[in-house]
Amino acid sequence: MASNQLTVILVLAVTLLLQGNNNNVVEAQLTTNFYSTSCPNLLSTVQTAVKSAVNSEARMGASILRLFFHDCFVNGCDGSILLDDTSSFTGEQNAAPNRNSARGFNVIDNIKSAVEKACPGVVSCADILAIAARDSVVVLGGPNWNVKVGRRDARTASQAAANSNIPAPTSSLSQLISSFSAVGLSTRDMVALSGAHTIGQSRCTNFRARIYNETNINAAFATTRQRTCPRATGSGDGNLAPLDVTTAASFDNNYFKNLMTQRGLLHSDQVLFNGGSTDSIVRGYSNNPSSFNSDFAAAMIKMGDISPLTGSNGEIRKVCGRTN
């Protein structure tokens, strides 16, 4: 009898514990329909604005996608990268990976204004950035996925974390693997997400050392890049070159094909196909675009799940560049 009572008590205790844990999980979970009643026109509002911005300048799609990546890698996808510096606040926009290169803030601000008119005080800037990143990929011919939302906006930012957490263009393969692993992303996720370099451009200062000093580079490709990126530091630092030399404004798998012919623009691109553990993944994506598309979409969803602020944490900013 006593034994039976003890069993019942233990079962009840475990059940309550599991329920408690489940409640915590549910409370912090992002969902695809978070705004379906509170802001029903959200997705169409964001999509219209992103289409307009990317049609005006194809590079903007890559810029918005990069903003989302740089947001998520610094204390989670919380919109902290959108906060402007002030005399009393140091944000992430002037951290080394973002200074003179992070762009698209005005597009996100414009979307936020339109969303605020439709649904004031409801939708976070963090979520607007997540949706805009997906729409940017789709507009440029890439895969679609359902964006999970329900994030809230950070009241803080960390320039130090931006400097240390965002992978550098000089990263080795092992550094890339560990940077992504630190935020819960696998090596395969890392290679798939690196495929975002199928769109966008990079500054000469990020690839100068590669095109002049490295040997695992196609000679004709290096010569072409050297024409607009002088060897001397400080000369032409901001000159741009496409990350994907084949189809710079189309989201496709040519980035991986380029790596296989040693035409990766950044050191951190070419290390993905250089006799190491990720060669087979690159080869697979170059042969099978649908495999890349599905893995990229899955990795974007996974990246969007990094440490979101939910529930009563953070706030819903009225303007993305400053806290309320």
Residue frames relative to the residue before (quaternion, step in Angstrom):
aa qw qx qy qz dx dy dz
M 1.0000 0.0000 0.0000 0.0000 0.00 0.00 0.00
A 0.6718 0.4825 -0.2854 0.4841 3.53 0.84 -1.05
S 0.6330 0.5409 -0.3190 0.4527 3.55 1.05 -0.84
N 0.6521 0.5156 -0.3077 0.4628 3.60 0.98 -0.87
Q 0.6441 0.5236 -0.3162 0.4593 3.56 0.99 -0.89
L 0.6433 0.5315 -0.3137 0.4530 3.54 1.01 -0.90
T 0.6353 0.5320 -0.3210 0.4586 3.56 1.04 -0.86
V 0.6533 0.5170 -0.3098 0.4582 3.57 0.95 -0.96
I 0.6529 0.5164 -0.3093 0.4597 3.57 0.95 -0.92
L 0.6583 0.5108 -0.3080 0.4593 3.57 0.95 -0.88
V 0.6455 0.5158 -0.3169 0.4657 3.59 0.95 -0.89
L 0.6497 0.5118 -0.3134 0.4666 3.59 0.96 -0.89
A 0.6532 0.5254 -0.3139 0.4458 3.56 0.93 -0.92
V 0.6691 0.4943 -0.2963 0.4692 3.56 0.92 -0.94
T 0.6367 0.5371 -0.3208 0.4508 3.58 1.00 -0.88
L 0.6652 0.4954 -0.2992 0.4718 3.57 0.92 -0.92
L 0.6331 0.5357 -0.3260 0.4539 3.56 1.02 -0.85
L 0.6675 0.4989 -0.2934 0.4686 3.57 0.94 -0.94
Q 0.6375 0.5237 -0.3273 0.4606 3.56 1.00 -0.84
G 0.6359 0.5324 -0.3209 0.4574 3.54 1.01 -0.87
N 0.6659 0.4971 -0.2999 0.4685 3.55 0.95 -0.93
N 0.6549 0.5213 -0.3148 0.4474 3.55 0.95 -0.90
N 0.6292 0.5340 -0.3363 0.4537 3.56 1.01 -0.79
N 0.6429 0.5214 -0.3219 0.4595 3.55 1.02 -0.82
V 0.6510 0.5145 -0.3131 0.4621 3.55 0.98 -0.87
V 0.6624 0.5123 -0.3054 0.4533 3.57 0.87 -0.98
E 0.6444 0.5478 -0.3258 0.4225 3.56 0.94 -0.91
A 0.7635 0.3767 -0.1941 0.4874 3.56 1.00 -0.84
Q 0.5243 0.6788 -0.3965 0.3272 3.58 1.25 -0.02
L 0.3482 -0.6984 0.5857 0.2190 3.52 -1.06 0.83
T 0.1224 -0.7903 0.5972 0.0615 3.57 -1.13 0.64
T 0.5488 -0.6257 0.4368 0.3414 3.58 -1.18 0.45
N 0.7547 0.3871 -0.2076 0.4873 3.61 1.16 -0.47
F 0.2140 0.8366 -0.4856 0.1362 3.57 1.27 0.41
Y 0.7858 0.3048 -0.1501 0.5168 3.61 0.98 -0.84
S 0.3258 0.8016 -0.4733 0.1651 3.61 1.23 0.10
T 0.7568 0.3034 -0.2130 0.5383 3.62 1.06 -0.55
S 0.6892 0.4984 -0.2934 0.4365 3.61 1.02 -0.74
C 0.7935 0.0117 -0.0082 0.6084 3.60 1.19 -0.50
P 0.1026 -0.8768 0.4665 0.0557 3.58 0.60 1.17
N 0.7261 0.4251 -0.2530 0.4775 3.62 1.10 -0.56
L 0.2953 0.8026 -0.4807 0.1936 3.57 1.29 0.20
L 0.7177 0.4744 -0.2818 0.4248 3.59 0.64 -1.10
S 0.6757 0.4800 -0.3047 0.4692 3.59 0.93 -0.81
T 0.6106 0.5525 -0.3433 0.4517 3.59 1.11 -0.69
V 0.6752 0.4761 -0.2893 0.4834 3.58 0.90 -0.95
Q 0.6637 0.5345 -0.3103 0.4214 3.57 0.85 -0.97
T 0.6474 0.5244 -0.3174 0.4530 3.58 0.94 -0.89
A 0.6849 0.4899 -0.2811 0.4603 3.58 0.91 -0.95
V 0.6568 0.5026 -0.3134 0.4666 3.60 0.98 -0.83
K 0.6248 0.5386 -0.3358 0.4548 3.60 0.95 -0.85
S 0.6621 0.5132 -0.2973 0.4581 3.55 0.92 -0.96
A 0.6830 0.4958 -0.2852 0.4542 3.59 0.88 -0.97
V 0.7032 0.4586 -0.2703 0.4712 3.59 0.90 -0.92
N 0.6205 0.5248 -0.3459 0.4690 3.59 1.08 -0.63
S 0.6375 0.5142 -0.3172 0.4782 3.58 1.14 -0.64
E 0.7862 -0.0393 0.0697 0.6128 3.58 1.06 -0.82
A 0.3790 -0.7681 0.4678 0.2180 3.58 -0.26 1.29
R 0.6093 0.5890 -0.3526 0.3969 3.59 1.03 -0.75
M 0.5673 0.6317 -0.3831 0.3638 3.58 1.14 -0.62
G 0.5795 0.5846 -0.3805 0.4215 3.60 1.10 -0.61
A 0.6725 0.4813 -0.2847 0.4848 3.56 0.95 -0.90
S 0.6350 0.5474 -0.3308 0.4332 3.58 1.02 -0.80
I 0.6694 0.4862 -0.2998 0.4750 3.59 0.97 -0.85
L 0.6247 0.5317 -0.3318 0.4657 3.58 1.02 -0.82
R 0.6644 0.5048 -0.2930 0.4668 3.59 0.98 -0.87
L 0.5972 0.5583 -0.3577 0.4513 3.60 1.06 -0.70
F 0.6609 0.5097 -0.3033 0.4598 3.56 0.93 -0.92
F 0.6422 0.5237 -0.3078 0.4675 3.57 0.96 -0.90
H 0.7060 0.4530 -0.2640 0.4761 3.59 0.86 -0.95
D 0.5915 0.5372 -0.3688 0.4749 3.59 1.20 -0.40
C 0.7152 0.4885 -0.2669 0.4226 3.56 0.73 -1.10
F 0.6812 0.5106 -0.2971 0.4325 3.60 1.03 -0.73
V 0.7050 0.3938 -0.2561 0.5313 3.60 1.27 -0.17
N 0.8244 -0.2145 0.0775 0.5179 3.56 -0.13 1.34
G 0.7262 -0.4659 0.2413 0.4443 3.58 1.04 0.74
C 0.6180 -0.5584 0.4190 0.3614 3.55 -1.36 0.29
D 0.2564 0.8124 -0.4681 0.2349 3.55 0.34 1.29
G 0.5576 -0.6432 0.3777 0.3643 3.58 1.24 0.31
S 0.3702 0.7620 -0.4757 0.2366 3.60 1.23 0.19
I 0.6102 0.5733 -0.3586 0.4128 3.61 1.08 -0.63
L 0.6372 0.5610 -0.3204 0.4203 3.59 1.19 -0.52
L 0.5683 0.6205 -0.3806 0.3836 3.61 1.23 -0.36
D 0.3666 -0.7434 0.5251 0.1928 3.57 -0.77 1.09
D 0.5179 -0.5924 0.5122 0.3441 3.55 -1.24 0.50
T 0.0440 -0.7527 0.6546 0.0557 3.56 -1.20 0.61
S 0.7158 -0.4207 0.3113 0.4623 3.57 -1.28 -0.03
S 0.7786 0.3111 -0.1687 0.5182 3.59 1.13 -0.56
F 0.7431 0.3417 -0.1980 0.5401 3.60 1.26 0.09
T 0.1383 -0.7770 0.6103 0.0681 3.56 -0.86 1.01
G 0.1711 -0.8102 0.5568 0.0647 3.55 -0.55 1.18
E 0.6856 -0.4969 0.3648 0.3873 3.56 -1.27 -0.48
Q 0.5130 0.7030 -0.4011 0.2859 3.58 1.22 -0.34
N 0.7367 0.3694 -0.2309 0.5172 3.60 1.17 -0.45
A 0.3466 0.6839 -0.5393 0.3484 3.57 1.19 0.51
A 0.6911 -0.5223 0.3048 0.3958 3.58 -1.12 0.64
P 0.7018 0.4657 -0.3116 0.4400 3.67 0.81 -0.82
N 0.7390 0.4278 -0.2173 0.4729 3.61 1.20 -0.45
R 0.5698 0.6366 -0.3774 0.3573 3.57 1.12 -0.68
N 0.8504 0.0568 -0.0937 0.5146 3.58 -0.84 1.05
S 0.7411 0.3900 -0.2458 0.4882 3.61 1.17 0.23
A 0.6288 0.4941 -0.3528 0.4858 3.61 1.00 -0.65
R 0.1079 0.7976 -0.5799 0.1260 3.57 -0.80 1.01
G 0.5716 0.5816 -0.4379 0.3785 3.55 -1.26 0.31
F 0.3862 0.7420 -0.4706 0.2809 3.58 1.30 0.02
N 0.6485 0.5334 -0.3226 0.4368 3.57 0.99 -0.85
V 0.6223 0.5343 -0.3435 0.4575 3.59 1.06 -0.70
I 0.6591 0.4923 -0.3049 0.4798 3.58 0.93 -0.91
D 0.6294 0.5324 -0.3310 0.4592 3.61 1.01 -0.79
N 0.6643 0.5039 -0.3022 0.4620 3.58 0.96 -0.87
I 0.6372 0.5083 -0.3274 0.4779 3.58 1.01 -0.77
K 0.6355 0.5360 -0.3263 0.4499 3.58 0.94 -0.90
S 0.6402 0.5269 -0.3277 0.4529 3.61 0.95 -0.85
A 0.6688 0.4956 -0.2966 0.4681 3.57 0.95 -0.92
V 0.6603 0.4990 -0.3039 0.4719 3.59 0.99 -0.85
E 0.6371 0.5359 -0.3276 0.4467 3.59 1.00 -0.80
K 0.6159 0.5379 -0.3476 0.4589 3.59 1.08 -0.69
A 0.7126 0.4522 -0.2506 0.4742 3.57 0.97 -0.88
C 0.8119 0.0332 0.0477 0.5809 3.59 0.90 -0.96
P 0.1372 -0.8470 0.5059 0.0880 3.62 0.38 1.16
G 0.8700 0.1385 -0.1078 0.4608 3.53 -1.04 0.91
V 0.5695 0.6382 -0.3569 0.3754 3.60 1.23 0.28
V 0.8083 0.2953 -0.1189 0.4953 3.56 0.75 -1.09
S 0.4048 -0.7303 0.5015 0.2264 3.57 -0.85 0.99
C 0.5811 -0.5610 0.4672 0.3597 3.53 -1.29 0.46
A 0.5920 0.5749 -0.3573 0.4375 3.60 1.10 -0.69
D 0.6855 0.4690 -0.2797 0.4816 3.57 0.96 -0.86
I 0.6097 0.5440 -0.3532 0.4556 3.59 1.02 -0.76
L 0.6542 0.5095 -0.3090 0.4657 3.59 0.97 -0.85
A 0.6447 0.5275 -0.3173 0.4532 3.60 0.99 -0.85
I 0.6755 0.4759 -0.2895 0.4831 3.59 0.95 -0.88
A 0.6556 0.5239 -0.3094 0.4472 3.59 0.95 -0.90
A 0.6132 0.5415 -0.3488 0.4573 3.61 1.07 -0.69
R 0.6501 0.5021 -0.3123 0.4771 3.59 0.94 -0.86
D 0.6796 0.5014 -0.2952 0.4468 3.58 0.85 -0.98
S 0.6012 0.5643 -0.3464 0.4473 3.59 1.11 -0.69
V 0.6520 0.5107 -0.3016 0.4723 3.56 0.97 -0.89
V 0.6764 0.5078 -0.2921 0.4463 3.57 0.89 -0.98
V 0.6461 0.5328 -0.3227 0.4411 3.59 0.92 -0.92
L 0.7298 0.4168 -0.2323 0.4896 3.59 1.06 -0.75
G 0.6809 -0.5445 0.2659 0.4114 3.58 1.25 0.43
G 0.5270 0.6561 -0.3964 0.3670 3.58 1.27 0.16
P 0.7302 -0.4415 0.3017 0.4253 3.57 -1.32 -0.04
N 0.3578 -0.6932 0.5825 0.2284 3.54 -1.32 0.42
W 0.0500 0.7729 -0.6325 -0.0045 3.57 -1.21 0.41
N 0.5138 -0.6188 0.4918 0.3336 3.55 -1.28 0.40
V 0.2902 -0.7787 0.5355 0.1507 3.56 -0.59 1.18
K 0.3260 -0.7220 0.5770 0.1987 3.54 -0.89 0.98
V 0.0628 -0.8116 0.5807 -0.0110 3.56 -0.92 0.95
G 0.4121 0.6729 -0.5374 0.2978 3.54 -1.34 0.21
R 0.4203 0.6908 -0.4726 0.3505 3.57 1.31 0.25
R 0.2279 -0.7210 0.6276 0.1856 3.51 -1.32 0.38
D 0.5546 -0.6490 0.4292 0.2948 3.55 -1.26 0.45
A 0.4878 -0.6559 0.5002 0.2858 3.54 -1.11 0.82
R 0.3469 -0.6999 0.5797 0.2316 3.54 -1.24 0.53
T 0.7312 0.3502 -0.1946 0.5521 3.55 1.32 -0.18
A 0.1292 -0.7521 0.6366 0.1109 3.55 -1.36 0.17
S 0.2007 -0.7919 0.5638 0.1213 3.58 -1.20 0.32
Q 0.2941 -0.7600 0.5584 0.1552 3.54 -0.41 1.26
A 0.6282 0.5499 -0.3326 0.4386 3.58 1.03 -0.81
A 0.6753 0.4787 -0.2961 0.4766 3.59 0.93 -0.87
A 0.6097 0.5359 -0.3527 0.4655 3.59 1.09 -0.67
N 0.6635 0.5108 -0.3025 0.4553 3.57 0.98 -0.82
S 0.7653 0.3909 -0.2062 0.4680 3.58 0.98 -0.79
N 0.7441 0.4652 -0.2357 0.4175 3.63 1.02 -0.73
I 0.6624 0.5007 -0.3188 0.4570 3.60 1.08 -0.64
P 0.4541 -0.7112 0.4546 0.2851 3.62 -0.62 1.06
A 0.3849 -0.7338 0.5203 0.2066 3.57 -0.97 0.92
P 0.5877 -0.5891 0.4156 0.3672 3.61 -1.17 0.47
T 0.6415 0.5012 -0.3172 0.4865 3.57 1.31 -0.17
S 0.3874 0.7684 -0.4511 0.2365 3.60 1.29 -0.01
S 0.4067 -0.6575 0.5786 0.2598 3.52 -1.23 0.66
L 0.6794 -0.4705 0.3507 0.4405 3.58 -1.26 0.20
S 0.6734 0.4935 -0.3115 0.4539 3.60 0.87 -0.88
Q 0.6278 0.5220 -0.3370 0.4688 3.60 1.07 -0.67
L 0.6377 0.5181 -0.3259 0.4676 3.59 0.99 -0.80
I 0.6544 0.5185 -0.3145 0.4517 3.56 0.88 -0.97
S 0.7086 0.4549 -0.2783 0.4621 3.61 0.87 -0.89
S 0.6104 0.5494 -0.3564 0.4457 3.64 1.05 -0.67
F 0.6961 0.4521 -0.2703 0.4878 3.57 0.95 -0.88
S 0.6215 0.5494 -0.3323 0.4489 3.57 1.04 -0.79
A 0.6156 0.5784 -0.3348 0.4177 3.59 1.08 -0.77
V 0.7484 0.3177 -0.2081 0.5438 3.61 1.17 -0.48
G 0.6614 -0.5732 0.2900 0.3871 3.56 1.19 0.59
L 0.5593 0.5949 -0.3948 0.4212 3.59 1.23 0.37
S 0.4400 -0.7219 0.4792 0.2358 3.56 -0.90 0.98
T 0.6850 -0.4498 0.3664 0.4406 3.56 -1.32 0.11
R 0.6433 0.5124 -0.3195 0.4707 3.58 1.00 -0.81
D 0.6062 0.5342 -0.3430 0.4791 3.61 1.04 -0.77
M 0.6543 0.5379 -0.3095 0.4322 3.56 0.94 -0.97
V 0.6771 0.4772 -0.2978 0.4745 3.58 0.88 -0.91
A 0.6410 0.5193 -0.3262 0.4616 3.59 0.96 -0.85
L 0.6967 0.4678 -0.2799 0.4663 3.60 0.85 -0.95
S 0.5748 0.5626 -0.3779 0.4585 3.60 1.14 -0.54
G 0.5761 0.6054 -0.3559 0.4184 3.56 1.21 -0.53
A 0.4502 0.6542 -0.4579 0.3995 3.59 1.28 -0.02
H 0.5950 0.5690 -0.3529 0.4446 3.58 1.26 -0.39
T 0.4075 0.6591 -0.4982 0.3890 3.55 1.21 0.48
I 0.7367 0.2501 -0.1827 0.6010 3.59 1.31 -0.22
G 0.7149 0.4861 -0.3172 0.3900 3.55 -1.28 0.27
Q 0.3399 -0.7288 0.5690 0.1718 3.50 -1.39 0.16
S 0.2307 -0.7617 0.5892 0.1394 3.53 -1.28 0.38
R 0.5075 -0.6574 0.4767 0.2880 3.53 -1.22 0.59
C 0.6664 -0.5396 0.3648 0.3628 3.54 -1.16 0.79
T 0.6377 0.5587 -0.3359 0.4103 3.59 0.94 -0.83
N 0.6679 0.5130 -0.2947 0.4515 3.59 1.20 -0.54
F 0.8008 0.2650 -0.1466 0.5167 3.61 1.12 -0.46
R 0.3460 0.7634 -0.4846 0.2504 3.62 1.26 0.10
A 0.6843 0.4896 -0.3007 0.4490 3.59 0.76 -1.01
R 0.6440 0.5308 -0.3331 0.4387 3.60 1.00 -0.75
I 0.7478 0.4326 -0.2536 0.4351 3.60 0.71 -1.01
Y 0.7204 0.4074 -0.2635 0.4956 3.62 1.19 -0.32
N 0.8061 0.3470 -0.1430 0.4576 3.58 0.99 -0.79
E 0.6996 0.4973 -0.2937 0.4207 3.61 1.04 -0.60
T 0.3941 -0.7429 0.5041 0.1966 3.55 -1.14 0.70
N 0.6549 0.4952 -0.3301 0.4657 3.62 1.15 -0.46
I 0.5095 0.6159 -0.4169 0.4328 3.55 0.85 1.08
N 0.5229 -0.6260 0.4838 0.3171 3.56 -1.02 0.85
A 0.4937 -0.7147 0.4112 0.2763 3.59 -0.65 1.15
A 0.6693 0.4920 -0.3036 0.4666 3.59 0.91 -0.89
F 0.6234 0.5392 -0.3236 0.4647 3.57 1.08 -0.79
A 0.6525 0.5138 -0.3091 0.4634 3.58 0.93 -0.93
T 0.6525 0.5247 -0.3101 0.4504 3.58 0.93 -0.93
T 0.6411 0.5263 -0.3170 0.4599 3.59 0.97 -0.88
R 0.6888 0.4812 -0.2817 0.4632 3.57 0.88 -0.94
Q 0.6285 0.5594 -0.3334 0.4253 3.59 1.07 -0.73
R 0.5621 0.6255 -0.3830 0.3822 3.60 1.16 -0.53
T 0.7932 0.2548 -0.1408 0.5349 3.59 1.04 -0.69
C 0.7058 0.3568 -0.2576 0.5551 3.58 1.29 0.21
P 0.2309 -0.8191 0.5107 0.1224 3.60 0.07 1.30
R 0.6106 -0.5918 0.3953 0.3475 3.56 -1.17 0.63
A 0.6708 0.5335 -0.3089 0.4123 3.59 0.96 -0.85
T 0.4603 -0.6677 0.5177 0.2727 3.55 -0.89 1.00
G 0.7558 0.3365 -0.2696 0.4929 3.57 -0.92 0.91
S 0.6818 0.4243 -0.2820 0.5249 3.56 1.28 -0.21
G 0.8512 0.0089 -0.0422 0.5231 3.57 -0.51 1.21
D 0.2056 0.8296 -0.5009 0.1364 3.59 1.21 0.43
G 0.7528 0.4103 -0.2112 0.4694 3.57 0.98 -0.85
N 0.4154 0.7102 -0.4771 0.3088 3.61 1.24 0.03
L 0.3211 -0.7976 0.4922 0.1360 3.54 -0.83 1.04
A 0.0289 -0.7511 0.6580 0.0455 3.53 -1.30 0.53
P 0.5326 -0.6388 0.4410 0.3372 3.61 -1.06 0.67
L 0.4790 -0.6638 0.4955 0.2904 3.58 -1.01 0.83
D 0.7335 0.2329 -0.1564 0.6192 3.57 1.20 -0.59
V 0.3143 -0.8033 0.4799 0.1603 3.56 -0.23 1.31
T 0.6561 0.5480 -0.3044 0.4201 3.60 1.18 -0.51
T 0.7999 -0.0503 0.0937 0.5906 3.60 0.69 -1.13
A 0.1433 -0.8697 0.4682 0.0624 3.55 0.44 1.28
A 0.7665 0.3471 -0.1896 0.5060 3.60 1.11 -0.58
S 0.6434 0.4729 -0.3397 0.4970 3.60 1.21 0.43
F 0.3445 -0.7211 0.5619 0.2135 3.54 -0.91 0.93
D 0.2683 0.7501 -0.5476 0.2559 3.56 -0.24 1.33
N 0.6234 -0.5678 0.3848 0.3753 3.60 -1.23 -0.22
N 0.3501 0.7628 -0.4866 0.2425 3.61 1.20 0.32
Y 0.5065 0.6377 -0.4179 0.4027 3.59 1.20 -0.46
F 0.7038 0.4608 -0.2663 0.4705 3.58 0.89 -0.95
K 0.6078 0.5317 -0.3470 0.4770 3.58 1.09 -0.65
N 0.6251 0.5396 -0.3272 0.4593 3.58 1.04 -0.78
L 0.6376 0.5331 -0.3311 0.4468 3.59 0.96 -0.86
M 0.6672 0.5193 -0.3021 0.4404 3.58 1.01 -0.81
T 0.7163 0.3513 -0.2455 0.5507 3.60 1.27 -0.29
Q 0.5295 -0.6805 0.3705 0.3453 3.57 1.28 0.58
R 0.5004 0.6285 -0.4416 0.3994 3.54 1.01 0.89
G 0.2668 0.7268 -0.5663 0.2825 3.53 0.94 0.95
L 0.4368 -0.7328 0.4524 0.2599 3.61 -0.74 0.98
L 0.7724 0.3092 -0.1598 0.5313 3.58 0.89 -0.95
H 0.6150 -0.5181 0.4377 0.4022 3.55 -1.21 0.46
S 0.6919 0.4932 -0.2705 0.4527 3.57 0.94 -0.96
D 0.5765 0.5317 -0.3843 0.4871 3.59 1.27 -0.15
Q 0.7447 0.4512 -0.2514 0.4226 3.56 0.62 -1.16
V 0.5711 0.5946 -0.3997 0.4007 3.63 1.11 -0.49
L 0.5725 0.5959 -0.3837 0.4121 3.60 1.20 -0.39
F 0.7714 0.1431 -0.1078 0.6106 3.59 1.24 -0.42
N 0.4189 0.6897 -0.4673 0.3612 3.52 0.23 1.33
G 0.7282 -0.4329 0.2353 0.4763 3.56 1.02 0.87
G 0.5909 0.6011 -0.3501 0.4086 3.58 1.27 0.25
S 0.7958 -0.3750 0.2316 0.4153 3.52 -1.39 -0.13
T 0.7052 0.4653 -0.2769 0.4577 3.62 1.15 -0.41
D 0.3630 0.7528 -0.4830 0.2613 3.62 1.25 0.01
S 0.6854 0.5060 -0.2949 0.4327 3.56 0.88 -0.95
I 0.6228 0.5230 -0.3447 0.4687 3.61 1.08 -0.65
V 0.6408 0.5178 -0.3139 0.4720 3.59 0.96 -0.89
R 0.6486 0.5172 -0.3145 0.4614 3.57 0.93 -0.91
G 0.6503 0.5297 -0.3057 0.4506 3.56 0.98 -0.89
Y 0.6891 0.4721 -0.2840 0.4708 3.59 0.89 -0.91
S 0.6455 0.5210 -0.3380 0.4447 3.60 1.03 -0.70
N 0.6984 0.4524 -0.2605 0.4896 3.57 1.15 -0.61
N 0.8092 0.2261 -0.0659 0.5383 3.56 1.11 -0.68
P 0.2168 -0.8237 0.5091 0.1238 3.61 0.09 1.25
S 0.6388 0.5300 -0.3519 0.4327 3.62 1.00 -0.65
S 0.6014 0.5432 -0.3494 0.4704 3.58 1.15 -0.61
F 0.6401 0.5047 -0.3168 0.4850 3.59 0.99 -0.83
N 0.6672 0.5197 -0.3137 0.4317 3.60 0.80 -0.97
S 0.7009 0.4606 -0.2893 0.4614 3.58 0.84 -0.92
D 0.6570 0.4962 -0.3132 0.4734 3.60 1.01 -0.76
F 0.6242 0.5343 -0.3412 0.4566 3.59 1.04 -0.75
A 0.6615 0.5056 -0.3092 0.4597 3.59 0.87 -0.95
A 0.6629 0.5046 -0.3044 0.4619 3.60 0.93 -0.90
A 0.6685 0.4962 -0.2994 0.4660 3.58 1.00 -0.83
M 0.6159 0.5367 -0.3449 0.4622 3.61 1.09 -0.64
I 0.6310 0.5131 -0.3275 0.4809 3.58 1.02 -0.79
K 0.6587 0.5130 -0.2960 0.4641 3.57 0.96 -0.93
M 0.6534 0.5007 -0.3126 0.4740 3.58 0.96 -0.86
G 0.6503 0.5345 -0.3105 0.4416 3.59 1.03 -0.76
D 0.6408 0.5263 -0.3110 0.4643 3.56 1.29 -0.34
I 0.4621 0.6955 -0.4558 0.3084 3.62 1.22 -0.05
S 0.8661 -0.2344 0.1246 0.4235 3.56 -0.76 1.21
P 0.1332 0.8046 -0.5715 0.0903 3.64 0.62 0.96
L 0.4014 -0.6404 0.5859 0.2926 3.55 -1.27 0.47
T 0.0478 0.8055 -0.5873 0.0631 3.59 -0.76 1.01
G 0.7358 0.4191 -0.2955 0.4423 3.54 -1.34 -0.03
S 0.7766 -0.2802 0.2309 0.5148 3.56 -0.68 -1.10
N 0.4644 0.6693 -0.4554 0.3590 3.61 1.24 0.17
G 0.8108 0.2316 -0.1728 0.5091 3.57 -1.12 0.61
E 0.3811 -0.6976 0.5546 0.2461 3.55 -1.22 -0.56
I 0.3932 -0.6241 0.5839 0.3389 3.55 -1.34 -0.08
R 0.2974 -0.7877 0.5111 0.1731 3.57 -0.25 1.25
K 0.4397 -0.6647 0.5369 0.2768 3.54 -1.16 0.64
V 0.7565 0.1088 -0.0409 0.6436 3.54 1.16 -0.79
C 0.4987 -0.7187 0.3909 0.2864 3.58 -0.74 1.03
G 0.6769 0.5362 -0.2927 0.4107 3.59 1.10 -0.64
R 0.8001 0.1672 -0.1134 0.5649 3.61 1.18 -0.13
T 0.5371 -0.6036 0.4736 0.3506 3.54 -1.23 0.49
N 0.6334 -0.5560 0.3783 0.3829 3.58 -1.20 0.43
